[in-house]
Amino acid sequence: MIIGIDASNIRTGGGKKQLEEFVNYTINNNKHISFIVVSNKTINSLFKNTKAVKCITNKLLNSNSFFSLISQFLMSGYYFKKNKCRLVFAPGGIFLSSFRPFFTMSQNMLPFDSKEIKNFSFNKRIKFRLIKILQLISFKNSNGVIFLTEYARSVVKESIRKKINSIVIPHGIEQKEFNTYSNQNLIFNILYVSDFLPYKHNLNVFRAVVELISEGLDIHLTLIGKKDNSQYPIMKEELSKNPNLTNKINIVGQIPPKQMAKYYQKASLFLFASSCENLPFIILEALSYGLPIITTNKSPMKDLVYGDQIFFDSYNKDDIKEIIRQNFDKEKLQQLSINNYRLSKKYTWKNNINKTLNFFNSYS
């Protein structure tokens, strides 16, 4: 069987990881399946040495998202028909080609969150509105939609207002052989991994930790993620005014995924403050390292981890401070670590991919 993959609008993040794992696991465990991947050079490079994967690209796919959609609309159907694909999977959520049958996946909740969209520029708000429209059209026309969480399915279904074939299949995570967490570090380090965006509340986290340090709490903060032109300059200015903080707050910026392990292993507490997510891959990674986690009181985050006094209001700096205080306890952190490592075992790529293939076979 030949499966077409339309990854026109996938370049980085959890979508890239999911696609890589899906294709590699499938061909390693199903010798009768091969793939035609239509995407940009970045994605196609993941499979350049894989015989069971044929990669296709063009100039439009390697331009911006607008031209990628044009390529999808004009060219994808031709690519998949020419290569005799039985079905197409579009994990990016949008599929404008006439090819049938096709399946898609909902990975982006931001277009469906009007509250969070208001914090972006006018142009970005228009973009999110367009993405929502195109995703809804794709979902309605598809043979099936994969959602990552029940929360995401319930939110999106309110906008679809039409019966669709759907299933909830969470992402998997690379399973660690043992829990690597240690709370014996001399430095109590809070780790937050997230690009600097309005709904990530990086600045609130920064200010909460700054105040806790000024009140005498001996903690450090490491922020990892692509810096912006809004929150980061404020942090930079505040750090320049207080040199004593520079040894306690480390704004790393964006780093390659392969370098993340050393930061997970040095963390005493993992913090995640985003208030708009589908299934944050970064939380799954933190679980797999057995990290104690505090996070926002919104779904799906509050549905992924369990414990007393671990949820906060991301919009409220003082609430973030209080929850950090509540978790400045080694015995509690050790128990959270044990629980979280156990939770990580729920998220395997084997289950994810087998369920996905079974879903395709049910409707194709």
C-alpha positions in Angstrom: 0.0 0.0 0.0 1.2 3.5 -0.9 0.2 6.3 1.5 0.6 9.9 0.4 1.7 12.4 3.0 0.9 16.1 2.3 3.1 18.1 4.7 2.9 21.3 2.8 2.5 23.4 5.9 4.7 21.5 8.3 8.3 22.7 9.1 9.1 22.5 12.8 7.8 21.5 16.2 5.6 18.7 17.3 4.2 18.3 13.8 7.6 17.6 12.4 8.4 15.1 15.2 5.0 13.3 14.7 5.5 13.0 11.0 9.1 11.6 11.3 8.0 9.0 13.9 4.9 8.0 12.0 6.8 7.4 8.7 9.8 5.7 10.2 7.9 3.4 12.6 5.4 2.4 9.9 8.0 1.3 7.3 10.1 -0.5 10.0 7.1 -2.5 11.1 5.0 -2.8 7.9 7.0 -4.0 4.9 3.9 -3.7 2.6 3.6 0.1 3.2 5.6 2.9 1.4 5.1 6.6 1.3 5.0 9.5 -1.1 5.9 12.7 0.9 5.1 16.0 -0.6 6.7 18.8 1.4 9.5 21.3 1.7 13.2 20.4 1.7 13.4 20.6 5.5 10.9 17.9 6.0 12.0 15.8 3.0 15.6 15.7 4.3 14.3 13.6 7.2 13.8 10.7 4.8 16.5 11.2 2.2 18.1 7.9 3.0 14.9 5.9 3.3 14.1 3.6 0.4 10.4 3.2 1.2 9.9 6.9 1.1 9.8 9.0 -2.1 10.0 12.7 -1.5 8.6 15.4 -3.8 9.0 19.1 -3.6 8.9 22.3 -5.7 9.7 26.0 -5.5 6.3 26.9 -4.1 6.5 24.4 -1.3 9.9 26.0 -0.3 8.4 29.5 -0.2 6.0 30.9 2.4 2.8 29.2 3.7 0.6 31.0 1.1 2.5 29.6 -1.9 2.6 26.2 -0.2 -1.2 26.2 -0.1 -1.2 27.1 -3.8 1.0 24.1 -4.6 -1.2 21.9 -2.5 -4.3 23.1 -4.4 -2.8 22.8 -7.9 -0.2 20.1 -7.7 -0.8 17.6 -4.8 -3.6 15.7 -6.5 -1.4 15.2 -9.5 1.6 14.0 -7.4 -0.5 11.4 -5.4 -2.5 10.1 -8.4 0.7 9.7 -10.5 2.3 7.7 -7.7 -0.9 5.5 -7.2 -1.5 6.4 -3.6 -4.3 4.5 -1.9 -5.0 7.4 0.5 -3.5 10.7 1.6 -2.7 11.8 5.2 -2.5 15.6 5.8 -1.2 16.0 9.4 -1.0 19.8 9.0 -4.7 20.1 9.2 -5.4 21.7 5.8 -5.9 19.8 2.6 -7.2 21.7 -0.4 -6.5 19.1 -3.1 -9.3 17.2 -4.9 -7.6 13.8 -4.1 -9.8 11.3 -2.3 -9.8 9.6 0.2 -7.8 11.8 2.6 -7.4 12.0 6.4 -6.2 14.9 8.4 -5.1 15.9 11.9 -6.0 18.8 14.2 -2.8 20.0 15.9 -3.3 23.8 16.2 -5.8 25.2 18.7 -4.9 28.9 18.4 -7.2 29.5 15.4 -10.1 28.3 17.6 -9.3 30.5 20.6 -10.7 34.0 20.1 -9.5 35.2 23.5 -5.8 34.4 22.8 -6.0 35.7 19.2 -6.9 39.1 20.4 -3.3 39.5 21.8 -1.9 39.4 18.3 -1.6 42.0 15.6 -4.4 42.7 13.1 -2.6 40.8 10.3 -2.0 37.8 12.5 -5.6 37.8 13.6 -6.7 37.7 9.9 -4.2 34.9 9.3 -5.6 32.8 12.2 -9.2 33.4 10.9 -8.2 32.1 7.5 -6.5 29.1 8.9 -9.6 28.2 10.9 -11.8 28.5 7.8 -9.5 26.3 5.8 -9.1 23.7 8.5 -12.9 23.5 9.0 -13.3 23.0 5.2 -10.7 20.2 5.3 -12.2 18.5 8.3 -15.7 18.5 6.8 -14.4 17.1 3.5 -12.1 14.5 5.0 -12.7 10.8 5.4 -11.5 11.1 9.0 -10.0 13.6 11.5 -7.4 12.7 14.2 -7.5 14.8 17.3 -4.8 14.7 19.9 -7.0 15.2 22.9 -10.7 14.9 23.8 -10.6 18.6 24.7 -9.5 19.6 21.2 -12.2 17.4 19.6 -14.9 19.0 21.7 -13.7 22.6 20.9 -13.3 22.0 17.2 -16.6 20.1 16.9 -18.5 23.2 18.2 -17.3 25.0 15.0 -17.8 22.2 12.6 -21.5 21.7 13.3 -21.5 18.6 11.1 -21.1 14.9 11.9 -17.5 13.8 11.0 -15.5 10.7 11.4 -13.0 11.3 14.2 -10.8 9.7 16.7 -8.6 10.8 19.6 -5.0 9.6 19.2 -2.4 11.3 21.4 1.2 11.8 20.2 3.8 9.4 21.5 7.1 10.1 23.2 10.4 8.4 23.1 10.4 6.1 26.2 13.2 6.4 28.6 14.6 3.3 30.2 14.5 4.8 33.7 13.6 7.9 35.5 16.5 10.3 35.2 15.2 13.0 37.7 17.4 13.9 40.6 16.4 16.6 43.2 19.8 16.5 44.8 21.1 19.4 42.6 22.7 22.2 44.6 20.8 24.7 42.5 17.0 24.7 42.4 16.4 25.3 38.7 13.0 26.0 37.1 12.9 25.2 33.4 10.5 26.7 31.0 10.7 25.6 27.3 8.6 27.7 24.9 8.9 30.2 22.2 8.2 33.8 23.3 4.5 34.4 22.3 1.6 36.2 23.9 -0.2 33.1 25.0 2.9 31.5 26.5 3.2 34.2 29.3 7.0 34.1 29.4 7.1 37.6 30.9 4.7 36.7 33.8 6.9 33.7 34.6 10.0 35.8 34.5 8.6 38.5 36.8 7.2 35.9 39.2 10.7 34.4 39.6 12.3 37.8 39.9 10.0 38.7 42.8 10.6 35.4 44.5 14.4 35.9 44.3 14.0 39.4 45.7 12.0 37.9 48.5 14.8 35.6 49.4 14.0 32.3 47.7 17.1 30.7 46.3 16.0 29.6 42.8 17.1 29.9 39.3 15.1 30.1 36.0 16.1 28.9 32.6 14.0 30.1 29.6 14.5 28.2 26.3 12.7 29.2 23.2 12.7 31.6 20.2 12.9 35.2 21.5 10.4 37.9 20.4 10.4 41.7 20.0 7.9 42.2 22.8 8.5 40.3 26.0 12.3 39.6 25.6 13.4 43.3 25.4 11.5 43.9 28.7 13.3 41.0 30.4 16.7 42.2 29.0 16.2 45.7 30.3 15.2 44.4 33.8 18.2 42.2 33.9 20.5 45.0 33.0 19.2 47.1 35.9 19.8 44.3 38.3 23.2 42.5 37.7 22.6 40.2 40.6 19.9 38.4 38.6 22.1 37.5 35.7 23.5 34.6 37.6 20.1 33.3 38.5 18.1 33.8 35.3 19.3 32.3 32.0 17.5 33.2 28.8 19.0 30.7 26.4 16.9 31.3 23.3 16.3 28.7 20.6 18.5 25.6 20.6 18.6 22.3 18.6 16.4 19.5 20.1 19.5 17.3 20.6 20.8 19.8 23.1 17.7 19.7 25.3 18.6 16.6 27.3 21.2 18.4 29.4 18.7 21.0 30.5 16.0 18.4 31.4 18.6 16.6 33.5 19.6 19.7 35.4 16.0 20.9 36.1 14.5 20.7 39.6 11.0 21.8 38.4 9.5 22.1 35.0 7.1 24.9 34.4 4.7 25.3 31.5 2.6 28.5 31.3 1.0 28.3 27.9 -2.8 29.0 28.0 -3.6 27.6 24.5 -2.5 24.2 23.4 -3.7 21.0 21.7 -1.3 18.4 23.1 2.0 20.1 24.1 4.8 17.8 23.0 7.1 19.6 25.5 5.0 18.4 28.4 5.2 14.8 27.1 9.0 15.2 27.0 9.2 16.5 30.5 7.1 13.6 31.7 9.4 11.1 30.0 12.4 12.6 32.0 10.3 12.2 35.2 10.3 16.0 35.8 7.9 17.4 38.4 5.6 19.8 36.5 3.6 22.8 37.4 1.4 24.3 34.7 -1.7 26.3 33.8 -5.1 25.5 35.1 -6.5 25.2 31.5 -7.2 22.2 29.4 -5.6 20.1 28.1 -2.7 20.8 30.5 -4.7 20.2 33.6 -5.8 16.8 32.1 -2.2 15.6 31.5 -0.6 15.8 34.9 -1.9 15.2 38.5 -1.0 16.6 41.9 -1.9 19.1 44.6 -1.1 22.7 44.1 0.4 22.3 40.7 -1.9 24.5 38.6 -1.8 28.3 38.2 -3.5 31.1 36.3 -1.0 32.1 33.6 -2.4 35.6 33.5 -1.8 36.1 37.2 1.9 36.6 38.2 1.1 36.3 41.9 -0.6 33.0 41.3 2.4 31.7 39.5 4.6 32.8 42.4 2.4 31.0 44.9 2.4 27.7 43.0 6.2 27.8 42.7 6.4 28.3 46.5 4.1 25.4 47.1 6.5 23.1 45.1 9.7 24.2 46.8 9.8 20.9 48.6 12.1 18.0 47.8 9.8 15.2 49.1 6.8 16.5 47.1 9.0 16.9 44.0 10.2 13.4 44.3 6.7 12.0 44.4 5.6 14.1 41.5 8.6 12.8 39.5 7.6 9.2 40.2 4.0 9.9 39.2 5.0 11.8 36.0 7.4 9.2 34.8 4.7 6.6 35.2 2.3 8.8 33.2 4.7 9.1 30.4 4.3 5.3 29.7 0.8 6.1 28.3 2.3 7.9 25.3 4.0 5.5 23.0 4.6 5.8 19.3 3.7 2.2 18.8 0.1 2.9 20.1 -0.1 6.2 18.2 0.9 4.7 14.9 -1.0 1.4 15.1 -4.2 3.3 16.0 -3.6 5.7 13.1 -3.2 3.0 10.6 -6.2 1.1 11.9 -8.2 4.3 11.5 -7.1 4.7 7.9 -8.1 1.1 7.2 -11.5 1.5 8.7 -12.7 4.2 6.3 -10.5 3.9 3.2 
